[in-house]
Amino acid sequence: MVDLDGARSGRPGNHEAVRAILAAARGVKVQLGGGLRSLASVEEALGLGVDRVVVGTVAVREPGLLRECARRHPGRVVVGIDARGGRVSVEGWTEMSELSALELAREFEDAGVAAIVYTDIARDGMLAGPNLEATAALAEAVGLPVFASGGVSSMEDLRRAAELRRRGVAGVIVGRALYTGAVELSRALEMVACC
């Protein structure tokens, strides 16, 4: 889940909605990102009952804080790398940094983070297919699981992502394609389970 209001404002604010989703999805592992820019907000999110938190802007602005979060919560902190043209975007995609996605990923290889979610923001929500080549290249370059995000539009996208497991792509995030019906969840889970 992504708290888009939190991502833009820098403060998570949809706790009641998160609690309701967690209650309805008992037994499903949930990760939450969006506006988690302090140790307190990370701990509050984990306290809601999510399994993992995704931290993005803090990775660029305060890398020491992200390392501290990962140290305190081993296996529960994911680095969210949102990029356009290979450069990292922060503050809910409103600002571009000078860092490349690869530079940022390498900075946290030894920090104890659980994984990286790599989003090509030029494709997110566009149903144009994820940037699987960039995701695979990032996965090959770092020693962390990397999840593709942004642009999944079809079962074919999921099949192609599953084929990249051997290159280090650990999974793929599907959003808008579920809402539009382009991807049916039960078929998607069945397809990726066998690949």
VOFI-888018 format. One line per field, with one value per residue: x, y, z of N, C-alpha, C in turn; residue number from 1. Coordinates in Angstrom, 1 decimal. Each point is the difference from the previous one (the first is absolute). Layout:
<pts>
n_x: [X	...];
n_y: [Y	...];
n_z: [Z	...];
ca_x: [X	...];
ca_y: [Y	...];
ca_z: [Z	...];
c_x: [X	...];
c_y: [Y	...];
c_z: [Z	...];
n: [NUM	...];
</pts>
This chain:
<pts>
n_x: [0.8	-0.5	0.4	-0.8	-0.9	0.4	0.1	-1.1	-0.6	0.5	-1.3	0.1	-1.2	0.2	0.3	-1.2	0.3	1.2	-0.5	-0.8	0.9	0.8	-1.1	-0.2	1.3	-0.6	1.2	-0.2	1.2	0.1	0.4	0.5	-0.2	0.7	1.0	0.6	0.1	-0.4	0.8	-0.6	0.0	1.3	0.3	-0.6	0.5	1.1	-0.2	-0.3	1.2	0.5	0.3	0.0	1.0	-0.5	1.3	-0.4	-0.7	-0.2	-0.1	-0.5	-1.0	-0.3	1.0	0.5	-1.1	0.1	1.3	-0.3	-0.9	0.9	0.8	-0.9	-0.3	0.9	0.2	-0.2	1.1	-0.7	1.0	-0.8	0.3	-0.4	0.0	0.5	0.1	-0.2	-0.5	0.4	-1.3	-0.2	-0.4	-0.4	1.2	0.1	1.0	0.9	0.7	1.2	-0.6	0.7	-0.9	1.0	0.3	-1.3	-0.2	1.1	-0.5	-1.0	0.9	0.8	-1.2	-0.2	-0.2	-1.3	-0.1	-0.1	-0.8	0.2	-0.3	-0.3	0.1	0.7	0.0	0.2	-1.0	1.0	0.1	1.3	-0.1	0.4	1.0	-0.2	0.4	-0.5	-1.1	0.1	0.4	-1.0	-0.9	0.5	-0.2	-1.1	0.3	-1.0	-1.1	-0.4	-1.0	-0.6	-0.1	-1.3	-1.3	-0.1	-0.2	0.6	-0.6	0.2	-0.3	-0.9	-0.3	0.1	-0.7	-0.8	0.2	-0.2	-0.6	0.4	-0.5	-0.7	-0.9	-0.3	-0.6	-1.3	-0.2	-1.3	-0.4	0.1	0.8	0.0	0.0	0.8	0.4	1.0	0.1	-0.3	-0.2	-1.1	-0.2	0.2	-0.7	-0.9	0.1	0.1	-0.9	-0.4	0.3];
n_y: [-1.2	1.1	0.7	0.2	0.2	-1.0	-0.7	0.6	-0.3	-1.3	-0.1	-1.3	-0.2	-1.2	0.2	0.7	0.5	0.3	0.4	0.6	0.4	0.2	0.5	0.6	0.2	-0.5	-0.2	1.1	-0.2	1.1	0.7	1.0	0.9	1.1	1.0	-1.2	1.1	-0.8	-0.2	1.1	0.5	-0.4	0.4	1.1	0.0	-0.4	0.9	0.5	-0.7	1.0	-0.8	0.9	0.9	0.8	0.3	1.2	1.0	-0.7	-1.0	1.0	0.4	-1.2	-0.3	0.8	0.8	-0.1	0.2	1.0	0.3	-0.3	0.7	0.9	-0.1	-0.9	0.1	1.2	0.4	0.6	0.1	1.1	-0.5	1.2	-0.3	1.0	-0.7	-0.9	1.2	0.0	-0.2	1.1	0.0	-1.3	-0.2	1.0	-0.7	0.4	-1.1	0.1	-0.7	-1.0	-0.8	-0.2	1.3	0.3	-0.9	0.3	1.2	-0.8	-0.5	0.7	0.7	-1.2	0.7	-0.2	1.1	0.1	1.1	-0.4	1.3	-0.3	1.2	-0.1	-1.2	0.4	-0.9	-0.2	-1.2	0.5	-0.7	-0.8	0.7	-1.1	0.5	1.2	-0.6	-0.7	1.1	0.7	-1.0	0.0	1.3	-0.4	-0.2	0.7	-0.6	0.0	0.8	-0.4	1.2	0.2	0.0	-1.0	-0.6	-1.1	-1.2	0.4	1.2	-0.7	-0.6	1.1	0.6	-1.0	0.2	1.1	-1.0	-0.7	1.2	-0.5	0.0	0.4	1.0	0.2	1.3	-0.4	1.1	1.0	-0.9	-0.1	1.3	0.0	-1.1	0.7	0.0	-1.3	0.4	-0.8	0.4	1.3	-0.3	-0.6	1.0	0.9	-0.7	-0.2	1.3];
n_z: [0.0	-0.6	1.0	-1.1	0.9	0.7	-1.2	-0.3	1.1	0.0	0.1	0.4	-0.7	-0.5	1.3	0.0	-1.2	0.5	1.2	-0.8	-0.8	1.0	0.6	-1.1	0.1	1.0	0.4	-0.5	-0.5	0.8	-1.0	0.7	-0.9	-0.1	0.0	0.0	0.7	1.0	1.0	0.6	-1.2	-0.1	1.3	-0.2	-1.3	0.5	0.9	-1.1	-0.2	-0.7	-1.0	-1.0	0.1	-0.9	0.0	-0.5	0.2	1.1	-0.9	-0.6	0.7	0.6	-0.8	0.9	-0.2	-1.3	0.1	0.8	-0.9	-0.9	0.7	0.3	-1.3	0.3	-1.3	0.6	-0.4	-0.9	-0.9	0.0	-1.2	0.0	-1.3	-0.6	-1.1	1.0	0.1	1.2	0.1	0.7	1.2	-0.1	-0.5	0.9	0.4	-0.9	0.3	0.4	0.9	-0.5	-0.5	-0.8	-0.1	-0.1	-0.9	-0.6	0.3	-0.3	-0.8	0.8	-0.2	-0.5	-1.1	0.0	-0.7	-1.3	0.0	-1.3	0.0	-1.3	0.5	-1.1	0.6	1.2	0.1	-0.9	0.7	0.0	1.0	1.0	0.5	-0.5	-1.0	0.3	0.3	-1.1	-0.7	0.7	-0.2	-1.2	0.1	0.7	1.2	-0.5	0.6	-1.3	0.4	-1.1	-0.3	-0.3	-0.4	0.9	-1.2	0.3	-0.2	-1.2	0.6	0.6	-1.2	-0.7	1.0	0.0	-1.3	0.6	0.6	-1.1	-0.3	0.9	-1.0	1.2	-0.7	-0.1	0.1	0.3	-0.6	-0.8	-0.5	1.3	0.2	-1.1	0.7	-0.4	1.3	0.0	1.3	-0.1	-1.2	0.4	1.1	-0.7	-0.9	0.9	0.6	-1.2	-0.1];
ca_x: [-0.8	0.7	-0.8	0.4	-0.1	1.2	1.2	0.0	0.1	1.1	-0.6	-1.1	-1.2	-1.1	0.1	-1.2	-0.1	1.0	-0.5	-1.2	0.5	0.7	-1.0	-0.7	1.0	0.7	0.8	0.7	1.1	-0.2	1.1	-0.6	0.9	-0.6	0.1	0.8	1.2	0.6	0.0	-1.3	-1.1	0.3	-0.4	-1.5	-0.5	0.2	-1.0	-1.4	-0.1	0.6	1.2	1.1	-0.2	0.8	0.5	0.7	0.6	1.0	1.2	0.8	0.2	0.6	0.4	0.3	-1.3	-0.5	0.9	-0.5	-1.3	0.3	0.7	-1.1	-1.0	0.6	-0.8	-1.3	0.2	0.3	0.4	-0.8	0.7	-0.9	1.0	-0.3	1.2	1.1	0.2	-0.9	-0.9	-0.4	-1.1	-1.2	0.3	0.0	1.4	1.0	1.3	1.1	0.5	-0.5	-0.7	1.0	0.8	-0.7	-0.1	1.3	0.2	-0.7	0.3	0.4	-0.7	-1.0	-1.4	-0.6	-0.2	-0.2	-1.1	0.4	-1.1	0.2	-1.2	-0.5	-0.9	-1.0	-1.3	-0.2	-0.4	0.8	1.0	1.1	1.3	0.6	1.5	0.7	-0.1	1.0	1.3	0.2	0.1	1.3	1.1	0.0	-0.2	-1.3	-1.2	-0.5	-1.3	-0.4	-1.3	-0.3	-0.4	-0.5	-1.2	-0.5	0.6	1.2	1.0	0.3	0.8	1.4	0.7	0.3	1.2	1.2	0.4	1.4	0.8	-0.2	-1.2	-0.7	-1.4	-0.6	-1.1	-1.1	-1.0	-1.1	-0.4	-1.0	-1.2	-0.6	-0.3	1.0	0.6	-0.8	0.9	0.1	0.8	1.4	0.7	0.2	1.0	1.4	0.3	0.6	1.2];
ca_y: [1.2	1.3	1.2	1.1	1.2	0.0	0.2	1.4	0.9	-0.3	-0.5	-1.0	0.5	-0.8	-1.2	-0.7	-0.8	-1.1	-0.9	-0.7	-1.0	-1.1	-0.8	-0.7	-0.9	-0.8	-1.1	0.5	0.9	1.3	1.0	1.3	1.1	1.3	0.9	-0.5	0.8	0.0	-1.2	-0.1	-0.3	-1.4	-0.9	0.1	-0.8	-1.4	-0.2	-0.3	-1.4	-0.4	-0.9	0.7	1.4	0.5	1.3	0.5	1.3	-0.1	-0.6	1.1	1.2	-0.4	-1.5	-0.6	-0.4	-1.3	-1.1	-0.2	-0.7	-1.4	-0.6	-0.2	-0.9	-0.8	-0.7	0.7	1.3	-0.1	1.3	0.3	0.8	0.5	0.6	0.4	0.0	-0.5	0.9	-0.2	1.0	0.0	0.9	-0.4	0.2	1.4	0.5	-0.9	0.1	-0.2	-1.4	-1.0	-1.1	-1.0	0.6	0.0	-1.4	-0.5	0.6	-0.7	-1.4	-0.6	0.6	-0.9	0.2	-1.2	0.0	1.2	0.1	0.9	0.5	0.9	0.9	0.4	-1.1	-0.3	0.4	0.2	-1.3	-0.2	-1.1	0.4	0.1	-1.3	0.0	0.8	-0.7	-1.2	0.5	0.4	-1.3	-0.6	0.8	0.1	-1.3	0.0	-0.3	1.2	-0.2	0.9	0.7	1.1	-0.2	-1.3	0.2	-1.3	-1.2	-0.1	0.7	-0.8	-1.2	0.5	0.3	-1.3	-0.6	0.8	-0.5	-0.4	1.2	0.6	0.7	-0.8	0.0	1.1	0.7	0.3	0.9	0.4	-1.1	-0.7	0.8	0.0	-1.4	-0.5	-1.1	-0.7	-0.4	-1.4	-0.5	0.5	-0.8	-1.3	0.0	0.2	-1.1	-1.1	0.4];
ca_z: [0.0	0.0	0.5	-0.9	0.7	0.8	-0.9	-0.4	1.1	0.8	1.3	-0.2	0.6	-0.3	0.9	0.1	-1.2	0.0	0.9	-0.6	-1.0	0.7	0.6	-1.1	-0.7	1.0	-0.5	-1.2	0.3	-0.6	0.2	-0.1	-0.3	-0.2	1.1	1.1	0.0	1.4	0.7	0.6	-1.0	-0.4	1.1	0.0	-1.0	0.4	1.1	-0.6	-0.3	-1.3	0.1	-0.5	-0.4	-1.1	0.3	-1.2	0.2	1.1	-0.5	-0.6	0.9	1.3	-0.1	1.3	0.6	-0.6	0.6	1.3	-0.1	-0.4	1.2	1.0	-0.5	-1.1	-0.9	-0.1	-0.7	-1.4	-0.6	-1.2	-0.9	-1.1	-0.9	-1.4	-0.8	0.8	1.1	1.1	0.4	1.4	0.5	-0.8	-1.4	-0.3	-0.2	-0.5	0.6	-1.0	0.2	-0.8	0.7	0.4	1.1	1.2	0.4	0.5	1.4	1.0	-0.1	1.3	1.1	0.6	-0.5	-0.5	-1.5	-0.7	-0.9	-1.0	-0.8	-1.1	0.2	-1.3	-0.4	1.1	-0.3	-1.5	-0.6	-1.2	0.3	0.9	-0.5	0.5	-0.3	1.1	1.3	0.0	0.1	1.3	0.9	-0.3	0.5	1.5	0.7	0.7	-0.9	-0.6	-0.6	-1.1	0.2	-0.9	-1.4	-0.3	-0.7	-0.6	0.4	-0.7	0.8	1.2	-0.5	-0.3	1.3	0.6	-0.7	0.4	1.4	-0.1	0.0	1.3	0.2	1.0	-0.2	-0.7	0.6	-1.0	0.5	-0.9	-0.8	0.8	0.0	-1.3	-0.4	-0.9	0.7	0.9	1.0	0.2	-1.2	0.2	1.1	-0.5	-1.0	0.5	0.9	-0.8	-0.8];
c_x: [0.9	-1.0	0.5	-0.1	1.3	1.2	0.1	0.3	1.2	-0.4	-1.1	-1.2	-1.2	0.0	-1.3	-0.3	0.9	-0.5	-1.2	0.5	0.7	-1.0	-0.8	0.9	0.8	0.7	0.8	1.1	-0.1	1.2	-0.6	1.1	-0.8	0.1	0.7	1.4	0.6	0.0	-1.4	-1.0	0.2	-0.6	-1.5	-0.6	0.2	-1.0	-1.4	-0.2	0.5	1.3	1.2	-0.4	1.0	0.4	0.8	0.7	1.1	1.3	0.9	0.3	0.8	0.3	0.3	-1.2	-0.5	0.8	-0.5	-1.3	0.2	0.7	-1.0	-1.0	0.5	-1.1	-1.4	0.1	0.4	0.3	-0.8	0.9	-0.9	0.9	-0.7	1.3	1.3	0.3	-1.1	-0.9	-0.5	-1.2	-1.3	0.1	0.0	1.4	0.9	1.3	1.1	0.5	-0.6	-0.6	1.1	0.9	-0.8	-0.2	1.3	0.2	-0.6	0.2	0.3	-0.7	-1.0	-1.4	-0.4	0.0	0.0	-1.2	0.4	-1.2	0.5	-1.2	-0.5	-1.0	-1.1	-1.4	-0.4	-0.4	0.8	1.1	1.1	1.3	0.8	1.5	0.7	-0.1	0.9	1.4	0.4	0.2	1.3	1.2	0.1	-0.3	-1.3	-1.1	-0.5	-1.4	-0.3	-1.3	-0.2	-0.2	-0.5	-1.3	-0.6	0.6	1.4	1.1	0.4	0.8	1.5	0.7	0.4	1.2	1.3	0.5	1.5	1.0	-0.2	-1.3	-0.9	-1.5	-0.4	-1.2	-1.0	-0.9	-1.1	-0.6	-1.0	-1.3	-0.7	-0.4	1.0	0.8	-1.0	0.8	0.2	0.9	1.4	0.8	0.3	1.1	1.4	0.4	0.7	1.2	1.3];
c_y: [1.2	1.0	1.2	1.4	0.2	0.3	1.5	1.0	-0.2	-0.6	-1.0	0.5	-0.9	-1.3	-0.8	-0.9	-1.2	-1.1	-0.8	-1.0	-1.1	-0.9	-0.9	-1.0	-0.8	-1.1	0.4	0.9	1.3	0.9	1.4	1.1	1.3	0.8	-0.4	0.6	0.3	-1.4	-0.3	-0.4	-1.5	-1.0	0.1	-0.9	-1.5	-0.3	-0.2	-1.4	-0.4	-0.8	0.8	1.5	0.3	1.4	0.5	1.3	0.1	-0.6	1.0	1.1	-0.3	-1.5	-0.6	-0.4	-1.3	-1.2	-0.3	-0.7	-1.4	-0.8	-0.4	-1.0	-0.9	-0.8	0.6	1.3	-0.2	1.4	0.1	1.0	0.4	0.8	0.4	0.2	-0.4	0.9	-0.1	1.2	-0.1	0.9	-0.2	0.4	1.4	0.6	-1.1	0.2	-0.2	-1.5	-0.9	-1.1	-1.0	0.5	-0.2	-1.5	-0.5	0.6	-0.9	-1.5	-0.6	0.5	-0.9	0.2	-1.3	-0.1	1.4	-0.1	1.1	0.4	0.9	0.9	0.5	-1.0	-0.2	0.5	0.1	-1.2	-0.2	-1.1	0.6	0.1	-1.2	0.0	0.8	-0.7	-1.2	0.5	0.4	-1.2	-0.7	0.7	0.1	-1.4	0.0	-0.4	1.4	-0.3	1.1	0.7	1.1	-0.5	-1.3	0.1	-1.3	-1.2	-0.2	0.7	-0.8	-1.2	0.5	0.3	-1.3	-0.6	0.7	-0.4	-0.3	1.2	0.8	0.8	-0.9	0.0	1.3	0.5	0.3	0.9	0.3	-1.1	-0.9	0.7	0.0	-1.3	-0.5	-1.2	-0.5	-0.6	-1.5	-0.6	0.4	-0.8	-1.4	0.0	0.2	-1.1	-1.1	0.3	0.1];
c_z: [0.0	0.5	-0.9	0.7	0.8	-0.8	-0.4	1.2	0.9	1.4	-0.3	0.7	-0.2	0.9	0.1	-1.2	0.0	1.0	-0.5	-1.0	0.7	0.6	-1.1	-0.7	1.0	-0.7	-1.3	0.5	-0.7	0.3	-0.3	-0.2	-0.1	1.2	1.2	0.0	1.3	0.6	0.6	-1.0	-0.5	1.1	0.1	-1.0	0.3	1.1	-0.5	-0.4	-1.4	0.2	-0.3	-0.2	-1.2	0.2	-1.2	0.2	1.0	-0.5	-0.7	1.0	1.3	0.0	1.4	0.8	-0.6	0.6	1.4	0.1	-0.4	1.2	1.0	-0.4	-1.1	-0.8	-0.3	-0.7	-1.5	-0.5	-1.3	-0.9	-1.2	-0.9	-1.3	-0.7	0.8	1.2	1.1	0.3	1.4	0.3	-0.8	-1.5	-0.4	-0.2	-0.5	0.8	-1.0	0.1	-1.1	0.8	0.4	1.2	1.4	0.5	0.6	1.4	1.1	-0.1	1.3	1.2	0.7	-0.5	-0.7	-1.5	-0.5	-0.9	-1.0	-0.9	-1.0	0.0	-1.3	-0.5	1.0	-0.4	-1.4	-0.7	-1.3	0.2	0.9	-0.7	0.5	-0.3	1.0	1.3	0.1	0.1	1.4	0.9	-0.2	0.7	1.5	0.6	0.8	-1.0	-0.5	-0.6	-1.0	0.4	-1.1	-1.4	-0.4	-0.7	-0.5	0.7	-0.6	0.7	1.2	-0.4	-0.2	1.3	0.7	-0.7	0.5	1.4	0.0	0.0	1.3	0.2	0.9	-0.1	-0.7	0.7	-1.1	0.7	-0.9	-0.8	0.7	-0.1	-1.4	-0.5	-1.0	0.6	1.0	1.1	0.2	-1.1	0.2	1.0	-0.5	-1.0	0.6	1.0	-0.8	-0.8	0.7];
n: [1	2	3	4	5	6	7	8	9	10	11	12	13	14	15	16	17	18	19	20	21	22	23	24	25	26	27	28	29	30	31	32	33	34	35	36	37	38	39	40	41	42	43	44	45	46	47	48	49	50	51	52	53	54	55	56	57	58	59	60	61	62	63	64	65	66	67	68	69	70	71	72	73	74	75	76	77	78	79	80	81	82	83	84	85	86	87	88	89	90	91	92	93	94	95	96	97	98	99	100	101	102	103	104	105	106	107	108	109	110	111	112	113	114	115	116	117	118	119	120	121	122	123	124	125	126	127	128	129	130	131	132	133	134	135	136	137	138	139	140	141	142	143	144	145	146	147	148	149	150	151	152	153	154	155	156	157	158	159	160	161	162	163	164	165	166	167	168	169	170	171	172	173	174	175	176	177	178	179	180	181	182	183	184	185	186	187	188	189	190	191	192	193	194	195];
</pts>
